[in-house]
Amino acid sequence: MIYTEAEHFIKESHNEVIRLGLGRIEELLERLGCPQKKLKFIHVAGTNGKGSVCAMTAEILKAAGYKTGLFTSPVISVYREQFRINGEMISEGEFVRYAELVRNACAKMTDVPSEFEKAVALAFLYFNENRCDFVVLEVGMGGCDDATNVIEVPEVAAIVNIDYDHMGFLGTTLEEIAQKKAGIIKENGTVVIAGQSETVMNVLIKKCQEKKAGFKSTDVQNIKITDRSIHGQTFGYKQYAGIRLSLLGDYQCENAAVVLEIMDCLTRKGYRIPVNAVYDGMKNVYWQGRFEILSEAPLFIVDGAHNPDGINALRANLENYFTGEKFIFITGILRDKDYSQMLRTMLPYAASFITIVPDSPRALSADECADAVRKCGYTGEVSVMDTIEEAVQLAYRMSQKKNTGVCAFGSLYSVGAISRAGTIKLR
């Protein structure tokens, strides 16, 4: 098996319908020797901010001297980016070797695992054989029935912001969604909870009490942002002062507070987390497509915001960093998202729209997205493009003509292509 064959095998799905549940992943890992049982995890669930929390946590643990695995989804640029140790992607050779082991195990199963289940199994094999001290593990969807929830009690479980998303699978109310995400809380575990609405917090606290899990929540009132620019921000939280964070946006400081509470939990368990590792990790962390400035001249921003809560955060960032400015928006959205509300939120900041198709079978067509923009009441220019590359080129020309910035948003599935096209075009 060569690398392209290995990647095709992992990505291949014999059933396009998302099938939540732990039966297949449990059988697959049993056939692979249960590598997950030999690892220590930081398990992170929520709606928005999971990836950023995972990236910050992994960077700090690496700075503290721990060999740290990181598994995240979805893919932004390169498939192998989901599997990292101390910031380095899995090599093609290692990917092939573990994919072959997964394939051999799958061949003995009657209920074929999904792409995500195969990826999770490959990650556990990779991290175990490389003897990682910690694995930072991002939940794919929900919590209780997500393939990552096959693990036993993690060192720390963290639940970040919970809002409406994936309602076809997780429920139509915040209580139902929170209940599903609370499924990562295990008996006698340790849990960090980000600041939530009262409705959500009640669900999470009740689950912790049922499971006899110790928990602590972040205190957003203790977050003090002292400096902010498009090059980073400085904030304090509880005993920490002057933390330099490379990620932008007030919500990233809230995510960072979750990470600081995770570190406090690990310290209380006896793990050594030097203060300088916290500061270095926050300063050095990079997470693609989260209010990322691809270029300053012309201004080109890419943000993976793909649900109402994420869009509200993007709107707040535009107001905080670029008060009063309007943008050429490049947008493509999945049809199972609340795209009408998302688009309405962004209308006041639009100089024009360019619509594209994210790389997903669930995506709206560019024409459908353009129609949605107009139905929201937008009367300005809306351009429909066949490719992301053409969209970026058009946005670049329009930004020069209108003397305004470009902001791409709507789906994580288009971030990689937009970033590649934008970086090349803007050099």
C-alpha angles and dihedrals in degrees: 000000000000124000097265090051091049093050091047091052094051093045094045114105123189091196117044092195113096107247114195120197139093103244098094096042091047092053093044094051091045088057089049095052098262097275091177091068090066096054137082115226143201100201118200127193135167141099106270128016100030094119095046092049090049093049093049092045093050093047093052094046090050090050088050089059100258122135099239130195120202125198118183140160154247107036114248105181115343125025093227091059089086090070114059137158116195089344097308121117120237111268120248090245094053091045091055093048095052093040089057090053091049091047092052091051093046090052089066094052126091094201103057115222121241126247091262093049091051091048092051091050092049090050093052092050091049096047094044097049089048090051098234115194091212136011118206104208125194118205113236101210130350112331120246096058098030116118092238089063090075088091123100122239108326124218087247132000115203128194115195129188114333120205140143113307138124087019092164088067107024104039139270099261131062089240092057093045092047091049091056093047091046086064090092089067107102136192112291091353131147116246136189116197124195119223107286141175114279090252093056095040091055091055093048096046091048090053091049090051092048090051094042087236121159112236142182130185131213120254108222090188087068093058110102117185108201102172136021135181137140087267095062142294140253124221144161131221126185107307093359120090131179098015110172111215120192093201118086131230137055089259090061089060087052089051089048090055088058089052092050090052089050089054090049090053091050091048091052088053090057102262116138112239109169116211091236089057089058092051094044093047094051092046095048102039117120125189118178123233100011104122087316119178106221093176138003097200103065095016110240121175127182121194127174093213105151108161135046095267092050090047091052089054091050090050090051091051093051090051094047099044102029107026114194096002126128126214143210100240122212106195140172123165138187115250094233091063127090089255097161092061091043093053094044089055091056099043096092090058098047125115087171141328131241114190126209140168118253116223096263135099086229093061127119112241115252089251092051091049091050090050089051090053091052093045088057088064101263110150099178131094117309118184123194115210131194096212138026090235091057090046092054092048091050092047090051092053092045092049090057092047095046096033092229138118132261125235123184119197144145109085141027087220091073099041096090096051092044091049093050094046093043095048093050095045095045099049 
